[in-house]
């Protein structure tokens, strides 16, 4: 059974991705930073549905913690064959006249440093197997480029750059590297939203509805599958056509 490690999987998109990959037959390592009870609930849901999962606490922006995470997953479930870099942090709106270098670093920690640490930790497993799937969770904010979010947009652009470069570098090892870019998909961290909150956004979406975590999980499912073995260095935008490449 192939092992899939999903970072930031205790809630939101990560939890939906973990559940979907487990339903696809992967043994899922559910990573969390602080939400242990939520991660354990995701594991319980997976097991009750007949799947295999374990929860692993780790700060995926910390090098030693990521190294220990990979060792723990390897010992409990086996070598990692699928990596989903999903973990994220706060995304405050910060006008450029108040933007500090620290604001940039806060975003780069999650979207450049963390994916790099995670990939380095599991790359020996993938190279030994002669195959692997690396899937980053990006954002369509890179195209939308909303004012006040330049640090986040810049980091997401850097994440896309990593994806393309790694795809070229690792293809000969049988490892594909792709990025899924969701539009606005309301999850727990967005809090309570009214119909008025959603209507303006939905009016600009050709398919006429808001995104759901399962929509993103479906794209990840495909990229993690054997059927996607000839797909690498690609960006799959999941936003109902809100913006188009």
C-alpha positions as CSV (number, residue, x, y, z in Angstrom):
1,X,0.0,0.0,0.0
2,X,1.5,3.3,-1.1
3,X,1.9,5.9,1.7
4,X,0.6,9.5,1.2
5,X,1.8,12.2,3.5
6,X,-0.5,15.3,3.6
7,X,0.7,18.3,5.5
8,X,-1.8,20.5,7.3
9,X,-4.4,17.8,7.2
10,X,-6.3,18.2,10.4
11,X,-9.0,20.4,8.8
12,X,-10.0,22.3,5.6
13,X,-8.5,21.2,2.3
14,X,-6.0,19.0,3.9
15,X,-8.6,16.9,5.7
16,X,-10.6,16.5,2.5
17,X,-7.5,15.5,0.6
18,X,-6.5,13.0,3.3
19,X,-10.0,11.4,3.2
20,X,-10.0,11.2,-0.6
21,X,-6.6,9.6,-0.8
22,X,-7.5,7.1,1.8
23,X,-10.6,6.2,-0.2
24,X,-8.4,5.8,-3.2
25,X,-6.4,3.1,-1.3
26,X,-3.5,5.0,0.1
27,X,-2.2,4.7,3.6
28,X,-2.4,8.4,4.8
29,X,-0.2,10.2,7.2
30,X,-2.3,13.0,8.5
31,X,0.0,15.8,9.6
32,X,-1.0,18.5,12.0
33,X,0.7,21.4,13.8
34,X,-1.6,22.0,16.8
35,X,-5.0,20.5,16.0
36,X,-4.4,17.0,17.4
37,X,-8.0,16.3,18.2
38,X,-9.1,17.3,14.7
39,X,-6.4,15.2,13.1
40,X,-7.4,12.2,15.2
41,X,-11.0,12.7,14.0
42,X,-9.8,12.7,10.4
43,X,-8.0,9.4,11.1
44,X,-11.0,8.0,12.8
45,X,-13.2,8.9,9.8
46,X,-10.8,7.2,7.5
47,X,-10.6,4.1,9.6
48,X,-14.3,3.9,10.0
49,X,-14.6,3.9,6.2
50,X,-12.2,1.0,5.9
51,X,-9.0,3.0,5.2
52,X,-5.6,3.2,6.8
53,X,-4.3,6.4,8.5
54,X,-2.2,7.7,11.3
55,X,-1.8,11.2,12.8
56,X,1.6,12.8,13.1
57,X,2.2,16.1,14.8
58,X,5.0,18.3,13.4
59,X,5.7,21.9,12.5
60,X,6.5,21.5,8.8
61,X,8.4,24.8,8.7
62,X,11.0,23.3,11.2
63,X,13.8,21.3,9.7
64,X,14.3,18.9,12.6
65,X,10.6,18.4,13.0
66,X,10.2,17.5,9.4
67,X,13.0,15.0,9.6
68,X,11.4,13.4,12.6
69,X,8.0,13.4,10.8
70,X,9.4,11.5,7.9
71,X,11.1,9.0,10.1
72,X,7.9,8.5,12.1
73,X,5.8,8.0,9.0
74,X,8.3,5.6,7.6
75,X,8.3,3.6,10.8
76,X,4.5,3.5,11.2
77,X,3.3,3.2,7.7
78,X,6.2,2.7,5.3
79,X,8.1,4.8,2.8
80,X,6.3,7.8,1.4
81,X,5.3,7.6,-2.2
82,X,3.0,10.6,-2.4
83,X,3.7,14.0,-0.8
84,X,0.9,16.7,-0.6
85,X,2.3,20.0,0.6
86,X,-0.8,21.7,1.8
87,X,0.1,23.4,5.1
88,X,-0.5,27.1,5.3
89,X,-0.5,29.9,7.9
90,X,-2.2,33.2,8.4
91,X,-2.7,35.3,5.3
92,X,-3.3,38.9,6.6
93,X,-4.2,41.8,4.3
94,X,-1.2,44.1,4.4
95,X,-1.0,47.3,2.2
96,X,2.4,47.8,0.6
97,X,3.1,51.0,2.7
98,X,3.0,48.8,5.8
99,X,4.7,45.7,4.2
100,X,7.8,44.5,6.0
101,X,10.3,41.9,5.0
102,X,9.1,39.7,7.8
103,X,5.7,39.6,6.1
104,X,7.3,38.1,3.1
105,X,9.3,35.6,5.2
106,X,6.1,34.5,7.0
107,X,4.6,33.4,3.7
108,X,7.8,32.0,2.3
109,X,8.1,29.8,5.4
110,X,5.0,27.9,4.3
111,X,5.2,28.0,0.6
112,X,8.9,27.6,-0.1
113,X,10.7,26.4,3.0
114,X,8.1,23.8,4.1
115,X,7.7,22.1,0.7
116,X,11.5,22.1,0.3
117,X,12.0,20.5,3.7
118,X,9.2,17.9,3.1
119,X,10.5,16.9,-0.3
120,X,14.1,16.5,0.9
121,X,12.8,14.3,3.7
122,X,10.9,11.9,1.5
123,X,13.0,12.1,-1.6
124,X,15.2,9.1,-0.7
125,X,12.0,6.9,-0.4
126,X,10.8,8.0,-3.8
127,X,14.2,7.6,-5.5
128,X,14.5,4.1,-4.0
129,X,11.1,3.1,-5.4
130,X,11.8,4.7,-8.8
131,X,8.5,6.6,-8.6
132,X,6.7,9.3,-6.6
133,X,4.2,12.0,-6.7
134,X,4.7,15.5,-5.3
135,X,1.6,17.7,-5.3
136,X,1.7,21.3,-4.0
137,X,-1.4,23.2,-3.1
138,X,-1.1,26.7,-4.6
139,X,-3.7,29.4,-5.2
140,X,-5.3,31.2,-8.1
141,X,-4.4,34.4,-6.2
142,X,-1.2,34.4,-8.2
143,X,-3.3,35.4,-11.2
144,X,-5.9,37.4,-9.4
145,X,-3.1,39.5,-7.6
146,X,-5.5,41.1,-5.1
147,X,-4.3,44.4,-3.6
148,X,-3.0,44.0,0.0
149,X,-1.9,40.5,-0.5
150,X,1.4,40.9,-2.3
151,X,3.5,38.8,0.2
152,X,1.1,35.9,-0.2
153,X,0.9,36.3,-4.0
154,X,4.7,36.5,-4.3
155,X,5.2,33.3,-2.2
156,X,2.6,31.5,-4.2
157,X,4.5,32.5,-7.4
158,X,7.7,31.1,-5.8
159,X,5.9,27.9,-5.0
160,X,4.8,27.5,-8.6
161,X,8.4,28.1,-9.7
162,X,9.6,25.4,-7.4
163,X,7.1,23.0,-8.9
164,X,8.3,23.6,-12.4
165,X,12.0,23.3,-11.6
166,X,11.5,20.2,-9.5
167,X,9.5,18.6,-12.2
168,X,12.4,18.9,-14.6
169,X,14.9,17.8,-12.1
170,X,13.1,14.7,-10.8
171,X,11.4,13.4,-13.9
172,X,14.3,11.0,-14.6
173,X,13.7,9.5,-11.2
174,X,10.1,8.7,-12.1
175,X,8.8,11.4,-9.8
176,X,6.2,13.8,-11.0
177,X,5.7,17.3,-9.5
178,X,2.5,19.3,-10.0
179,X,0.5,22.0,-8.4
180,X,-3.2,22.3,-7.7
181,X,-4.4,26.0,-7.5
182,X,-7.8,26.4,-5.9
183,X,-9.9,29.4,-6.1
184,X,-11.8,30.6,-3.0
185,X,-12.9,27.5,-1.1
186,X,-14.5,28.4,2.2
187,X,-13.2,26.2,5.1
188,X,-13.2,26.5,8.9
189,X,-10.6,29.3,9.1
190,X,-12.9,31.6,7.1
191,X,-15.5,31.5,9.9
192,X,-19.2,31.9,9.3
193,X,-20.2,33.3,5.9
194,X,-23.5,34.7,4.8
195,X,-25.1,34.4,1.4
196,X,-24.2,38.0,0.8
197,X,-20.5,37.2,1.5
198,X,-20.6,34.5,-1.3
199,X,-22.9,36.1,-3.9
200,X,-20.5,38.6,-5.3
201,X,-17.8,36.0,-5.8
202,X,-20.1,33.4,-7.2
203,X,-21.5,35.9,-9.7
204,X,-18.1,35.9,-11.4
205,X,-17.7,32.1,-11.5
206,X,-18.9,30.6,-14.8
207,X,-20.1,27.3,-13.2
208,X,-22.2,29.4,-10.8
209,X,-21.2,28.0,-7.4
210,X,-18.6,28.3,-4.7
211,X,-15.7,25.8,-4.5
212,X,-15.8,22.8,-2.2
213,X,-12.9,21.0,-0.5
214,X,-13.9,17.8,-2.4
215,X,-13.3,19.6,-5.7
216,X,-9.7,20.2,-4.7
217,X,-9.3,16.7,-3.3
218,X,-10.5,15.3,-6.7
219,X,-7.7,17.1,-8.6
220,X,-5.1,15.9,-6.1
221,X,-6.5,12.3,-6.4
222,X,-5.9,12.3,-10.1
223,X,-2.4,13.7,-9.8
224,X,-1.5,11.1,-7.2
225,X,-2.8,8.3,-9.3
226,X,-1.0,6.0,-11.7
227,X,-3.0,7.5,-14.5
228,X,-1.2,10.8,-14.1
229,X,2.3,9.3,-14.6
230,X,2.9,11.3,-17.7
231,X,1.7,14.6,-16.2
232,X,4.4,16.7,-14.5
233,X,5.3,20.4,-14.1
234,X,1.6,21.4,-14.5
235,X,-0.7,23.7,-12.7
236,X,-4.3,22.6,-12.3
237,X,-6.6,25.5,-11.5
238,X,-9.7,24.4,-9.6
239,X,-12.0,27.5,-9.4
240,X,-14.9,26.9,-11.7
241,X,-13.4,29.2,-14.4
242,X,-13.2,32.2,-12.2
243,X,-10.0,33.0,-14.0
244,X,-8.5,31.2,-16.9
245,X,-4.9,30.7,-18.0
